[in-house]
Amino acid sequence: MTLESPDDLNRFVGIQGAAFTTGSEWLGALGTAIKGIRNECRLPPALDTKLDQIMTEVRRVWPRL
């Protein structure tokens, strides 16, 4: 699977419409989604770099993720 656009990424991740009780819960779901994307898709280097930046923030709350 390849992601051709930001809309493709949004549909694949699917957590934008979910409700979370805390910001850390949301970060955990986001980090899990990023790991899934990386396991299933080839990503353009620019997008992978942006996901690295997001994962830096995720790991502040969820260091083992």
Secondary structure, DSSP 8 states (H G I E B T S, - for coil): -B--SHHHHHHHH--TT---SSHHHHHHHHHHHHHHHHHH-B--HHHHHHHHHHHHHHHHH-TT-
